[in-house]
Amino acid sequence: MNALPVVILLTSLLPAAVTFFLPQEQHAWRNGLNLGGAVIKLGLVVVLMGAVAEGIEPEARLPLAPGLDLVLRADDLSLLFVSLSAFLWLLTTVYAISYFGEKPELSRFFGFFSLCVAATTGLALSGTLITFFVFFELLTLSTWPLVAHKQDDQSLAAARSYVLYALPGSVAVLVAIIWLEGLVGTVAFAAPPDLSGVDRWSLTLIFVLFVGGLGVKAAIVPLHGWLPGAMAAPAPVSSLLHAVAVVKAGAFGIVRVVYDIFGVARVQELGLGTPLAVVASVTILWGSVRALQQMELKKRLAYSTVSQVSYIVLGTALAGPFGTIGGLVHLVHQGIMKITLFFCAGLYDERAGARRIEQLDGLGQRMPWTSAAFSVGAMGMIGLPPIAGFVSKVYLGVGAVQSGELWVLAVLGASTLLNAAYFLPLLWRIWFLPPQTEGIGATPIPFAAVDERVPGLVVPAMLTALTSVAAGLFAASAFSPLGWATLIAGGAYSP
């Protein structure tokens, strides 16, 4: 059982290694390898979920250097992230295969695609800070080629921007790790360090370095500038960045720092909880305001991500059981809803040439399944019941009351109104406005020629939309995202 985390990592690492060397024309081998790895990984994660539910926490150690091991360990929190990654990787692989068809440079794309997922998996299963940092850096190295995949000026500029933001963030995290481990020794998530001998100012500065460095990937304002530009990447990459990999890695890292390194009580003792909640709230509102100003669909969704991911950070900062549950469950809920929206945005682009808001008019008539899935994702982001986003916002609201931070209710209310303001007009255009008669997009596509008869693109979007509804309807189930988040919160606040 202890080898299981390593085997799960290999299900994406091995396909990545082999895919890089496959000839371009070997589409069937490449697709089969990546799909097979994704299916096996999901099955193994289900096995791992059963083991962790029974109190077993497998741990494997891999020698990295003399006296230094990579430690892979499964606990409740890591499983929440890795299960999301496994489920959405499978669907994104199906989507990407259908999206690209037989376009050039696919061996390179799917190689880095699988390497990115391997990095996310390793990061989720990291048992020590050093292990976390190794995979954190591998994630940067594997995602920038995906952003630059088209190799046009816009994509290359977006990739450079991503790296220019990511590298200082990595330096901040590395300095924090060296400083902290120089004071207390190796930091393992299974046994949080004893910080009682470290002075208050050192702890405060270390915390700020961690949050600042991880906040780059979590797209916290003002460290978010790389994310909207990264929308130059193809739709499968956008889906991966926003729902599975980069922004979630940053938010997940902040959760680890608060709960498994500092501990909730010490964060509050240092007076860091409220400032972190304020930063998250500013990001929530600013991202929503900027989304409202965007006329390109993917950029509107990108700024929505800036806003929505900070719900996770806000819940973490509230320092109460309900706030924690709300933040943790939103890590899953936001991923499922946002990947639905990006799947649909890719469909609108590929099958209708619609990239801008005004080009969505009447598409519900010709692309009803895509539009239905998009509507579910949008209404979930607003927080309408019974979709998963409603559950997240209710728990965050109750958490704000429980923690005595009543001002957070105003933030949640304002954010919900802004969510409605930038999503509902899209739904109105899709379902109620007449279609364009002179063609859609920069290269006009006659409206009669628009269709969505590509199961490999439509089915993943429908499945994630249905999953976001099921996560809301069956939230009371022990194995729902809410049930698992409740289990984690119980451990975080146990004596």
N, C-alpha and C positions, 0 to 999 in steps of 0.2 A: 504493500500500500504506500510506503514511503517514496517509491519510485514514480508514483502517479503524477505528481506535479511536473517532473522531468518529461515524462511521456507526453503529457498535454502540451508542453512547450514544443516538443519535437514535431507534433502534428502540424504546426505552421512553419517551424524552422526548416525542416527537411524539404517540404515542397518549395520553399523559397530558394534553398541551395540548388536543388535540381533544376528548377524552372529557369534560372539564369543561363543555364547551359543548353537548354533545348533550342533546336533550330526554329526559326520564325514560323515555318510551315507546319510544325507539329502541334496544330491547334488541339486535336483530340487528346493527346498525351498531356498537354499543359492544363487543359480544362479538367480532365479526369483527375490529375494529381491534386489540383487545388480544391476541387469539389470533394474528393475522397478525404483529404486532410481535414476539411471543414466538418464533414459528417462524423468522422472518427472523433474529432475534438469535442464536438457537442455531446456525443455518447459518453465519452470519458468524464466530461464535466458533470453529467447527470450522476454517474457513479460517485464522483467526488462529493457531490451535494449530499448524497445519502450517507457517506462516511462522516462528513462534518456534522450532519444533523444528529448522528449518533455519538458525537463527542470526540471523534477521531480527527486529529489535525496532522496529516502527513507532512513530513519534512525531509528534504533531500539536500545534501551538501555536495557542491562541485568545486574542486580545487581551482582557484583563479591565479594565485601567486603564493609563494611561501608564507604560511601563516594567515592567508586570506582566502575565504571560501565564498562562492556564490551560494546563497541559501534560498531555496524555494520552499515555501510553506503555505499550506492552505488553512485559512481560518474563515470565520463567518464573513468578515468584511471583504477579504480577497475573493471569496466565492461570489459575492454579489456582483463584483466587477467582471470577473472572468466568465461568469455565465452570460452576462449581457454581451460580452465580446464574442463568445462562441456562437450564440444564437444569431447575432447580427452579421457576423463574418460569413456564415453560411448563406444567408439571404443576399448579402452584398456581392458575394462571389457569383451566385446565379445571375444577379442583375448585371454585373460587370461583363460576364461572358456574353450575354445577350446584347448589351450596350455596344461593345466594341466589335463584335463579329470577328472579322479577319483583318482588322486594321493592322498597320505595321507597329513594330516595337512592343509587341504584347508580352514577349518573354521578359523583357526588362520591366514592364509595368507589373505583371503578376509576381515577378520575383520580389520587387520592392513592396508590393501589396501584402504578400505573405510575410515578408520580413517585418513590416509594420505591425501586423497582427501578432507575430511572435514577440516583438518588443512590448506590446501592450499586455500580452499574457504574462511575460516575465515580470513586468512591472506590478501587475495585479498580485502575482504569487510571491513577490519578494518578501523574504523573511528578515532582512536587515537593511539598514540605510544604504550601505555600500552597494548591495545588490540592486536596490531600487535605483540608485544613481546610474549604474551601468546600463540598465534597460531604459532609463529615462533618456540617456544620450543616444542609445541605439534607435529610439523612437524618432529623435530629431534627424538622425542620419538617414533613416529609411523613408521618412515622409517628404523631405524636401525634393527628392527626385520625382515623387508623385505629383507634387504641386507644379513642377516644371515639365510635366510629361509632354505637353503639346509643343514645347520648345519654341513658341512664338515670343515676341517681345513682352507681352503682358504676363505670360506664365513665368518667364525667366525673372522678370522684375518682382513678381509675387514670391517666388522661391527665395530670391535674395533678401527680400524684406523679412520673410519668415526666419531665415538664418540669423539676420542681424538682430532680431528680437530674441531669438532662442539662445544664442551664445552667451550674452550677458546674464540671462536667467539661469543658465547652467552654471556659470561662474558663481553666482550668488548662492545657489544650492550647494555647490561643492565647498565654498568657504564655510557655510553653516555646518556642514557635515564635519569638516576637519576641526573646526572650533569646538563643536559639541563633543566629538569623540576624543579630542585632546583633553577634555575636562573629565569625561565620565567613562571613557572606554567605548568598546564596540556597542552600537545601539541595535538591539534586536526588537522587532515588533512583538514577539511573544512575551518578552520580559522588559517592559518599559524601564528606562534608566532611572536611577536615583539622582534627582536633581537638587536635593536638599543642600548640597555643599557648594552649589554654583550661585554666584551673586545675581541679584535681581537685574542689573543692567546688562550683564552678559546674556542672560536668558532672553531678555526683551529684544536685544539686537539679533540674536540667533533666530528668534521667532520671525522677526521682520525680514531677515534674509531668506528664510524658508518660504514665507508667504509671497515675498516679492519675486523670487526665482520661479516658484511653481505657478504664481499668478500670471506669468507670461503665457504659459500654455493654457491656463484656465481663462485667458482673455479678460482679465480684470482691468477695468479702466484705471489708469491710462495706458496699460500694457497690451491693449487689444488690437493695435493698429494693423498687425499682420493678417488678422483673420478675414476681414472683408476682401482684401486683395487676393487671398488664396482661393476665392471663388472663380478665378481664371482656370482652375483645374477641372477635369472632367467630372461629371455628376457622381460616379462611384467614389472618387476621391473626396469630394465634398461630403458625401454621406459618411465616409470613414472618419474624416477629420472631426465632424460635428457630433456624431452619435456614438462612436466606438473608441476612437484613439486619442488624439492630441488634447482637446479641451477637457475630456473626461480624465485623462491622465493627470492634468494639473489639478483639477478639483479633487480627485481621489488622493493625490499627494497631500493636499491641505487637510483633508480629513484624517489621514494618517498622522500628520504632524500634531494636530489638536488632540486626537484621542489616544494615539499609541506612543507618542514621544513626550509631549508635555502633560497630557491629561487635562480633562475639563476643569478640575478644581484649580490647578496651577495657572491655567490660562486666565481664569477669573481673578485669581489672586494677584496676577501681574497687571490686571486691568486691560487685557488685550481683547477680550470678547466683544465689547461694545465697539471699539474702533474697527474691528474686522467686520462686524455687522454693518457699520456705516459704509465702509468701502464696498461691501457686497450690495447694499441698497442703492448707492450711487450708480454702480454698474448696471443694476436691474433697470433703473429708470432711464439712464443715459442710453443704454442699448435699445430700449423701447422707443425713445424719442427719435433716435437715429434710424431705426427701422421704418418708422412712419414717413421718413423723408426719402426713402429709396424707391426708385422706379424700375430697377432691375429686380426680378423675382429672387434670384439667388442671393443678391446683396441684402435684400430685405430679410431673407431667412438667416443670413450670416449675422446681422445685428440682433436678430431675435435670439440667436444662440448666445451672443455676448450677454444678453439680459438673462436668459433662462438658466444658463449654467451657474450663475451666481446665486440662484435659489439654493443650490447645494451648499455653497459657502455660507450663506445666511443661516441656514438650518444648523450648520456646524457651530456657528458663532453664538447662537442663542443659548447654548449651554443648558439645555433641559431635555428630558426624554422625548417630548412631542416634537420639538424643533429638530432634534437629531433624526427622528424617524422621518419627518418631512423632507429634510435635506437628503438623507440616504436614499429614500424611495424615489426621489426626483432624479437621482443619478440614473436610475433605470427608466423611469417614466419619460424623462426628457429624451433619452436616447431612442426609445421606440417611436415616440411621436415625431422627433426631428428627422429621423431617417426616412420615415414615411413621406414627409414633406419634400425632402431632397430627391427621393426616388421619383416622386410625381413631377418635381421641377425638371428632372432629367427627361422624363417622358414628354412633358410639354415642349421641351426644346427639340428633342430628337424627332418626335412624331408630328409636331405641329409648327415647329420653328418659333415658338413663343418663348421669348426670354424676358420681355418687359411686361409690366403690369397691364398696360392698355391692350396687349396682344392676347389676353386671356378671355376676352369677350366671347361668350357663347360656346366655349369649349366643352361645357357640360353636355351639350347635345351630341357631340362627336366622340368625346372621350369620357363616357359616364363613369366607368370603373375607376379610372385615374382620378377624376374629379371627386368621386365619393370618398376615396382614400384621402385625398388632399383635404377635403372638408373635415373629416374625422381628426386628422392631425392638427388642423388649424383650431378647431373647437376645443381640442384637448389642451392646446397651448393657452387658450383663453382661460380655461379652467371650468368648462361647462360639464355638468354631470351627464352620463355616468363615466366619462372618459377619464383615463388615469391622471391627467393633470389636475383634475378637481380634487382628487385624494391628496396629492402633494400640497396644494394650497390650503386645504382645510387643516392639515397637520401643522403646516408652518404657522398658520394663524393661531391655532390653539397653543403652539409652542411659544409664540410671542406673548400671549396672555400669561402662560405658565411662568415665563421668565421675567415678567414685569416690564417687558419692552413693548409697551402699547403703541409706540410710534411706528413699529413695524407693520401694524395693521393698515396704517395709511399708505405705506409703501406698497403692500400687497394689493390694496384697493386701486391705487393709481396705476400700478403695473397691469392689473387686469383690464382696466379701462383702455390703456394704451394698446394692450394685446388685441382687444376687440377693434380698436381704431385702425390697426394696420392689417388685420386678417379679414374682418367682415367685408370690407369693400372688395377684396379679392373674390370672396365667395359670391358676392352680388354680381360681379362681372362674369364669373364662370357660369352661373346658373340662370341669371335673369336678364342679362343684356343680349341683344341680338348679335349673331356672329358677324365678323368682318366679311365683307363681300369681295374685296379685292386682293385677298391673300394675306398671309400671316408671316411676320418675320422679315429680316433684312433681305433674304431671298424668298420672295412671296410663295407660299404654299396655298393653293386654292382650298377653301374651306371644305369642299366636298372630298378632297384627297386626304384630309386629316383622318387618321385612325389610330387605334391602340391595340391592334391585334398582334401583339407580341407577348406571349405568356411569360417569357423570361424577364420582362420588364414589369408587367402589370401584376403578376402573382406575388412577387416580394412586397410590393407596395400594399396590396390588399391584405397580406398576412400580417404585416406590421400594424396596419390600421386596426384589424380585428384584435390583435394582441393588446393594443392600447385600450380598446373597449373592454376586453376580458380582464385586464389588470385592474380596471375600475369596478367592474361588476362583481368580480370574485376576490376583491381585496381582503376579505375576511379569511381567506384560505391560508393555512399555515405556510404553504410553499409559494404563495404569491409574493411579488416584490415587497409589498407592505408587511407581510408576515415575516419575511427574512430581515427586513430593516428593523422591525420590532425586536427580533431576537438579538440583533447586533446592539441596539440601544440598551437592551437589558443588561448586556455585558459591560457596556461603557459606563453605566451608572450603578453597577453592583458594588457593594462595599469592598 
